[in-house]
Amino acid sequence: MARGPPTPWSKRLDAIRDARPSTEARVAICAPLAHLGVEIDPDANATGAQTISTPATPTSVLVVQTDEEAIIARHALTLLAGSIG
């Protein structure tokens, strides 16, 4: 099945899935949420804090580190172990 050109949302989702998105990527991802009151604290974002939203933001913006490759590997191992036994 052919895929069309990437949409602005698919680009944002790709940036979200990045293992360590840059400070600029986090700002770009959250920019469309400004109309909801979301504001990024530049200092917190630059220092790698877990919460990067300003205290005035009605919704907290958190940076959550993940290791998707390890999660996929664990799920694959579980599936393979179940099919062998």
Secondary structure, DSSP 8 states (H G I E B T S, - for coil): -------HHHHHHHHHHSSS--HHHHHHHHGGGGGGT--B-HHHHHHT-SB-B-TT-SS--B-----HHHHHHHHHHHHHHHHH-
